[in-house]
Amino acid sequence: MKPMSLQDSLFMVIEGRQQPMHVAGLHIYTPPAGAGEDHVQQIYQGWRKYVKAEKPFSQRPVLSMGQWGWEEDADFDVDHHLSHLALPRPGRIRELLMLVSRLHGALMDRSRPLWELHLIEGLADGRFALYVKIHHALIDGVTGIRLVASSLSHDPAEIKPPLWAQKHSQAAASRPARSLAAKVVDAVLTGRKIIPGLGSGLFDLLRTANPDDALALPFQAPPSLFNVGISGSRRFVAQSYSLTRMREIGKATGATVNDVTLAVCAGALRKYLMARDNLPEKPLIAMVPVSLHGETRKGGNQVAMMLANLATDVADPLDRLQRIVASTAAAKARLSGMVRVEKIAHAAMMLAPMLPDMITGRARKRPAFNLIISNVPGPTGTLYLNGARLDEAYPVSIPADFLALNITVSGYGDRLGFGFTACRRVVPALQRMVDHLDEAFAELESALAATRPRPAPKRTRRPVAGSALPETGTATPVDVGQVLRRRKLRKTPPS
């Protein structure tokens, strides 16, 4: 048995019927030219022939002497993990999202490897979908997207084995065994790095929030509609937007794409809560996972976190964006001097009171944060599955007790796919969130356009005897960043 890390084990410990701990991805494909009506059936039947799984898809969880770990599944059954489904007519995206919502709410069998793959046909426009569900103890979102992307091809003529039958990188599979001495040395070095992280996390946990400080702190979030106990039912909605569009907003305002993502989500959340007459006076706080895979080759979950003030109490979209920029900059500065293990320890200490608060119900009145908003990088080139072109890709994530809404964003090509996953009972009419997201985008772009100078009308001077040709007057360009800085300095009362 290979022991799980503490982070990975946590997802096994806190999982329950109301709180499944798996992440997923939804892909929508266009079949290749000339494909027959049985194209999806052919893929399904071809994949059923791969009866052996590679790591990590061959590993099932085991609990031994209080320690969770992984072992090879000696009785791997491909038909348990793979299914072929069809949508009811008329086969709209709405029907697809409803099916995904139901699939996502179901727990997986812990006696088998914790993953499922569903081929779904029947979309009215002839396309088909692939829904892949993998337990969070096995992989995190970044690793999951990389694994699924690596199973596809940039060549439409290439036919690859299915996801579970491919050999994956060392980071996704088990690492080779190490000597006891090497493990002891690692433990000592890790301990030295953990202690500073625990100390900094405890400091952030205990210190009093300063209203003038941009850094968001744990347990400063207001109670909200999202911070209640949840049921096991799920609702998933999705929408994609041009990455170029978001970059243009960021370039004009000095914000990163992640900042713009947070800003449009904040605008949508503000509108949704206002429509339900449930907008808190204080700003919502989002937990933003920070991937650490760039700092290690280890597998499993490699995630730290930062907190972002979403400024949902601010009516002006540009002021809201600038406050988000200040908040994320402060959070990044807080983490910048820490090594990987220190960042993980910092996050663990800040969130240590969360579990007892959830058990006692205190999290309803004193949430550590209001929701999770995650931005996961994805592949940039066009990908194919057995000749079918991948058109759209959306992440499906995890709501939890007292965190009833999760927003995860993932890139593919020049698009960003926004996936909203929520408890169906606690967050009703989730489809409206996509409408509000459209409105938030338009509102931010309109506000930005209003700060840009209008070109002055051309004026022609009549030539005087002996003068040169007529001259044309032009407007002097205005620095948008300077306009925004002036707007930031202006005191805007919260609305």
C-alpha positions in Angstrom: 0.0 0.0 0.0 1.2 3.5 -0.9 0.2 5.9 1.9 -1.8 9.0 0.8 -0.5 12.5 1.8 -2.3 14.4 4.5 -3.9 16.6 1.9 -5.1 13.7 -0.2 -6.4 11.8 2.9 -8.5 14.8 3.9 -10.7 14.4 0.9 -11.5 10.9 1.9 -12.2 11.8 5.5 -14.6 14.7 4.8 -16.5 13.0 2.0 -20.1 12.1 2.7 -23.4 11.6 0.8 -24.1 15.4 0.9 -20.5 16.2 0.1 -19.0 14.0 -2.7 -15.3 14.9 -3.2 -14.7 14.5 -6.9 -13.8 16.9 -9.6 -14.8 16.5 -13.3 -14.5 17.9 -16.8 -17.1 18.3 -19.5 -15.9 18.3 -23.1 -18.1 18.9 -26.2 -16.9 17.5 -29.5 -17.7 17.8 -33.2 -17.4 14.5 -35.0 -15.1 14.4 -38.0 -16.4 14.9 -41.5 -18.1 11.8 -42.9 -18.6 10.2 -39.5 -21.6 8.0 -39.3 -24.4 8.0 -36.8 -22.7 5.2 -34.9 -19.4 7.3 -34.4 -19.8 7.5 -30.6 -20.8 3.8 -30.4 -17.6 2.9 -32.3 -15.6 4.9 -29.8 -17.3 3.2 -26.9 -16.9 -0.3 -28.2 -13.2 0.4 -29.1 -12.5 1.7 -25.6 -14.2 -1.4 -23.9 -11.3 -3.5 -25.3 -8.8 -1.8 -23.0 -9.3 -4.0 -20.0 -6.1 -3.0 -18.2 -5.6 0.4 -16.5 -2.4 2.2 -15.9 -1.5 4.3 -12.8 -3.1 6.3 -11.3 -6.3 4.8 -12.8 -5.5 1.3 -11.6 -5.3 2.3 -7.9 -8.2 2.0 -5.4 -8.3 3.5 -1.9 -7.7 1.4 1.2 -7.9 2.2 4.9 -5.4 0.4 7.1 -4.8 1.1 10.7 -6.3 4.6 10.4 -4.2 5.5 7.4 -5.6 6.0 3.9 -3.5 4.7 1.0 -3.6 3.3 -2.6 -3.3 -0.2 -3.9 -3.6 -1.9 -7.3 -7.1 -3.1 -8.1 -6.6 -6.7 -8.9 -10.2 -7.0 -10.3 -10.3 -4.0 -12.6 -13.6 -3.9 -14.5 -13.7 -1.4 -17.4 -17.5 -1.6 -17.7 -17.8 -0.3 -14.1 -15.9 2.9 -15.1 -17.1 3.5 -18.7 -20.6 4.2 -19.8 -22.4 5.2 -23.1 -25.4 7.5 -22.6 -27.8 9.4 -24.8 -29.7 12.7 -24.2 -33.5 12.9 -24.4 -34.8 15.0 -27.2 -34.4 17.8 -28.2 -30.8 17.3 -27.0 -30.0 20.9 -26.1 -27.1 22.0 -24.0 -29.7 22.4 -21.2 -30.4 18.7 -21.3 -26.7 17.9 -21.3 -26.1 20.1 -18.2 -29.0 18.5 -16.4 -27.6 15.1 -17.0 -24.1 16.2 -15.8 -25.7 17.7 -12.7 -27.2 14.3 -11.8 -24.0 12.4 -12.6 -22.0 14.8 -10.5 -24.1 14.3 -7.4 -23.5 10.5 -7.2 -20.8 9.1 -5.0 -18.3 6.6 -6.4 -17.6 3.1 -5.2 -14.6 3.2 -2.8 -13.9 -0.5 -3.4 -12.8 0.4 -7.0 -10.5 3.0 -8.5 -12.2 6.4 -8.0 -13.0 7.6 -11.6 -15.7 7.4 -14.2 -16.0 8.3 -17.9 -19.3 8.8 -19.7 -19.7 9.2 -23.4 -22.8 11.2 -24.1 -24.4 11.5 -27.6 -27.7 13.0 -28.7 -27.0 16.7 -29.0 -29.3 18.3 -31.5 -26.5 19.7 -33.6 -24.8 16.3 -34.0 -22.1 16.9 -31.5 -21.3 14.6 -28.5 -19.9 15.1 -25.0 -17.4 13.4 -22.7 -17.9 13.7 -18.9 -14.9 12.6 -16.8 -15.2 12.3 -13.1 -12.1 11.7 -10.8 -11.8 11.8 -7.0 -10.0 14.8 -5.6 -7.9 12.4 -3.4 -6.4 11.0 -6.6 -5.6 14.3 -8.4 -6.2 18.0 -8.2 -7.8 20.2 -10.9 -4.5 21.1 -12.6 -3.3 17.5 -12.8 -6.7 16.4 -14.0 -6.8 18.8 -16.9 -3.3 17.9 -17.9 -4.1 14.2 -17.8 -7.2 14.6 -20.0 -5.4 16.9 -22.4 -2.5 14.5 -22.7 -5.0 11.7 -23.6 -6.1 13.7 -26.7 -4.1 14.6 -29.8 -3.2 17.7 -31.8 -3.4 15.5 -34.9 -7.0 14.7 -36.1 -5.7 11.5 -37.8 -4.1 10.1 -34.6 -6.0 7.4 -32.6 -4.9 7.1 -29.0 -5.8 4.6 -26.3 -8.4 5.9 -23.8 -7.4 7.9 -20.8 -7.0 5.0 -18.3 -5.0 2.9 -20.7 -2.2 5.4 -21.4 1.0 5.6 -19.4 1.1 8.9 -17.6 4.0 11.0 -16.1 5.7 10.2 -12.9 3.9 13.1 -11.2 0.5 11.5 -11.8 1.5 7.9 -11.0 3.2 6.4 -8.0 6.8 7.5 -7.3 9.6 5.0 -6.8 10.3 3.8 -3.2 13.0 5.6 -1.3 15.3 4.5 1.5 14.4 5.0 5.1 17.4 7.4 5.5 16.2 9.5 2.6 12.7 9.7 4.1 14.1 10.8 7.5 16.2 13.5 5.9 13.1 14.7 4.0 11.0 14.7 7.2 13.6 16.9 9.0 13.9 19.3 6.1 10.2 19.5 5.7 9.6 20.1 9.4 12.0 23.1 9.2 9.9 24.6 6.4 6.5 23.8 7.9 7.1 25.6 11.2 7.4 29.1 9.6 4.3 28.4 7.5 2.3 27.4 10.6 3.5 30.6 12.4 2.5 32.9 9.6 -0.8 31.2 9.2 -1.5 31.5 12.9 -0.6 35.2 12.8 -3.1 35.8 10.0 -5.7 33.8 11.8 -5.4 35.8 15.1 -4.7 39.3 13.9 -7.4 41.9 13.7 -8.4 43.0 10.2 -7.6 46.5 9.2 -10.2 48.2 7.0 -7.5 50.1 5.2 -5.5 46.9 4.5 -6.1 45.2 1.1 -5.1 41.8 2.5 -8.1 39.6 3.1 -8.0 37.5 6.2 -9.7 34.2 7.2 -13.0 34.4 9.1 -13.6 38.0 8.1 -16.2 37.1 5.5 -19.9 38.0 6.1 -22.6 35.3 6.5 -24.2 34.7 3.1 -26.8 32.6 1.2 -23.9 30.3 0.2 -22.7 29.5 3.8 -25.2 26.9 4.9 -25.5 23.1 5.1 -26.0 21.5 1.7 -27.8 18.5 0.2 -26.4 15.8 -2.1 -28.2 17.2 -5.2 -26.2 19.3 -7.7 -26.8 21.9 -10.4 -24.2 22.7 -13.0 -24.2 25.5 -15.6 -21.5 26.8 -17.8 -20.5 29.5 -20.3 -17.4 30.4 -22.2 -15.8 33.8 -23.1 -13.0 35.0 -25.3 -9.7 35.1 -23.5 -8.7 38.0 -25.8 -11.7 40.0 -24.5 -10.5 39.5 -20.9 -6.9 40.3 -21.8 -8.0 43.6 -23.3 -9.8 44.5 -20.1 -6.7 43.6 -18.1 -4.4 45.5 -20.3 -6.5 48.7 -20.0 -6.7 48.4 -16.2 -3.4 47.0 -15.2 -5.1 43.8 -14.0 -4.2 40.1 -14.6 -6.6 37.7 -16.4 -7.2 36.1 -13.0 -8.2 39.6 -11.6 -10.6 40.2 -14.4 -12.1 36.7 -13.8 -12.6 37.5 -10.2 -14.2 40.8 -11.1 -16.8 39.5 -13.5 -17.6 36.7 -11.0 -18.0 39.3 -8.3 -20.3 41.3 -10.6 -22.4 38.2 -11.3 -22.6 37.3 -7.6 -23.6 40.8 -6.6 -26.4 40.8 -9.2 -27.6 37.3 -8.1 -27.7 38.2 -4.4 -29.4 41.6 -5.1 -32.1 39.9 -7.1 -32.8 37.7 -4.1 -32.6 40.6 -1.7 -29.7 38.9 0.1 -26.6 41.0 -0.6 -24.4 41.3 2.5 -23.2 44.8 3.5 -19.7 43.6 3.8 -17.8 42.3 0.7 -17.8 38.5 -0.1 -14.4 36.8 0.3 -13.3 34.1 -2.2 -10.7 31.4 -1.5 -8.5 31.2 -4.6 -6.5 27.9 -4.9 -2.8 28.4 -5.9 -1.2 25.5 -7.8 2.2 24.5 -6.6 3.0 22.0 -9.4 5.5 24.4 -10.8 7.5 24.0 -7.6 7.6 20.2 -7.4 7.3 17.0 -9.4 5.4 15.2 -6.7 1.9 13.9 -7.6 -1.3 14.2 -5.7 -2.7 17.5 -4.5 -0.2 20.3 -4.6 -2.3 23.3 -3.7 -2.0 26.4 -1.4 -4.5 29.2 -1.2 -5.0 32.9 -1.1 -8.0 35.0 -0.1 -9.5 37.7 -2.3 -11.8 40.5 -1.4 -14.5 40.5 -4.1 -15.7 44.1 -3.3 -19.3 43.0 -3.9 -20.3 46.0 -1.7 -19.1 48.4 -4.4 -21.5 49.3 -7.2 -18.9 50.8 -9.7 -17.4 47.9 -11.7 -14.0 49.6 -12.3 -13.7 50.5 -8.6 -14.6 46.9 -7.8 -11.9 45.6 -10.1 -9.2 47.9 -8.7 -10.0 46.8 -5.1 -9.8 43.2 -6.3 -6.4 43.9 -7.9 -5.2 45.4 -4.6 -6.4 42.4 -2.6 -4.8 39.8 -4.9 -1.5 41.8 -5.0 -1.4 41.8 -1.2 -2.1 38.1 -1.0 0.6 37.3 -3.6 3.1 39.5 -1.7 2.2 37.5 1.5 3.1 34.2 -0.2 6.0 35.4 -2.3 8.7 34.7 0.3 7.5 31.2 1.2 8.6 27.9 -0.2 6.1 25.2 -1.3 5.7 23.3 2.0 5.6 26.6 3.9 2.7 27.8 1.7 0.8 24.5 2.3 1.3 24.8 6.1 0.3 28.5 6.0 -3.0 27.6 4.4 -3.6 24.6 6.7 -3.1 26.7 9.8 -5.4 29.5 8.6 -8.2 27.0 7.9 -7.7 24.8 10.9 -10.9 26.1 12.7 -13.0 25.4 9.6 -13.7 21.7 10.3 -15.0 22.2 13.9 -17.0 25.2 12.8 -18.6 23.0 10.1 -19.4 20.2 12.5 -20.9 22.6 15.1 -22.7 24.7 12.5 -20.8 27.8 13.5 -19.6 28.3 10.0 -23.1 29.6 9.1 -22.5 32.7 11.1 -18.7 32.8 10.9 -17.5 31.5 7.5 -13.8 31.4 6.8 -14.6 32.6 3.3 -17.8 32.6 1.2 -17.0 30.5 -1.8 -14.2 29.1 -3.9 -13.2 30.6 -7.3 -10.5 28.7 -9.1 -8.7 29.5 -12.4 -7.0 26.5 -13.9 -4.8 26.8 -17.0 -5.7 24.6 -19.9 -4.3 23.6 -23.3 -3.9 26.3 -25.9 -3.9 24.3 -29.2 -6.8 22.5 -30.8 -7.3 19.0 -29.6 -8.9 15.9 -31.1 -10.5 12.7 -29.9 -10.4 10.0 -32.5 -10.7 12.7 -35.2 -13.5 14.6 -33.4 -12.6 18.2 -32.7 -12.8 19.5 -29.1 -15.0 22.6 -29.2 -15.6 23.5 -25.6 -14.2 22.4 -22.2 -15.7 23.2 -18.8 -14.6 22.3 -15.3 -17.1 20.8 -12.8 -16.1 21.1 -9.2 -17.0 20.6 -5.5 -19.6 22.4 -3.4 -19.2 21.6 0.3 -21.1 22.1 3.5 -21.2 25.9 4.2 -19.7 26.5 0.8 -22.6 25.8 -1.4 -21.2 27.4 -4.6 -18.0 26.7 -6.4 -16.8 28.6 -9.5 -14.0 27.1 -11.5 -12.6 28.6 -14.7 -10.4 26.7 -17.2 -8.8 27.8 -20.5 -8.9 26.0 -23.8 -7.6 27.7 -27.0 -8.7 31.3 -26.9 -11.6 30.7 -24.6 -12.2 30.6 -20.9 -14.9 28.1 -19.7 -16.7 29.2 -16.5 -18.2 26.3 -14.6 -20.7 27.0 -11.8 -21.3 24.0 -9.5 -23.8 24.4 -6.6 -26.1 22.6 -4.3 -29.4 22.6 -6.1 -31.5 23.3 -3.0 -29.3 26.1 -1.5 -28.6 28.0 -4.8 -31.8 28.0 -6.8 -32.1 29.3 -10.4 -28.3 28.8 -10.9 -28.9 29.4 -14.6 -29.4 33.1 -13.8 -25.8 33.3 -12.7 -24.7 32.9 -16.4 -27.0 35.7 -17.4 -25.5 37.9 -14.6 -22.0 37.0 -15.8 -22.9 38.3 -19.3 -24.2 41.5 -17.7 -21.1 41.8 -15.5 -18.8 41.6 -18.6 -20.8 44.1 -20.5 -21.0 46.5 -17.5 -17.2 46.4 -17.0 -16.5 47.0 -20.7 -19.0 49.9 -20.8 -17.5 51.5 -17.7 -14.0 51.1 -19.2 -15.2 52.6 -22.6 -16.6 55.7 -20.7 -13.1 56.5 -19.3 -11.6 56.7 -22.8 -11.5 60.1 -24.4 -13.7 60.8 -27.4 -11.8 62.0 -30.5 -12.2 65.8 -30.9 -13.9 66.9 -34.1 -11.6 67.9 -36.9 -11.2 71.7 -37.3 -9.9 73.2 -40.5 -8.3 76.6 -40.4 -8.6 78.8 -43.4 -5.2 79.5 -44.9 -3.8 83.0 -44.6 -1.9 84.4 -47.5 1.6 82.9 -47.5 0.6 80.2 -44.9 1.1 76.5 -45.2 -1.6 73.9 -45.9 -4.6 73.7 -43.5 -3.8 71.9 -40.1 -6.0 69.3 -38.4 -6.5 69.4 -34.7 -6.4 66.0 -32.8 -7.3 65.0 -29.3 -4.5 64.2 -26.8 -4.7 60.5 -25.8 -5.7 59.9 -22.1 -3.9 57.4 -20.0 -6.6 54.9 -18.9 -4.5 53.7 -16.0 -4.2 57.3 -14.8 -8.0 57.7 -15.0 -8.5 54.5 -13.0 -6.0 55.7 -10.4 -7.9 58.9 -10.0 -11.1 56.9 -9.7 -9.5 54.8 -7.0 -8.5 57.9 -5.0 -12.1 59.2 -5.2 -14.1 58.0 -2.2 -17.0 56.0 -3.4 -19.6 55.1 -0.8 -20.5 51.4 -0.7 -23.9 50.7 -2.2 
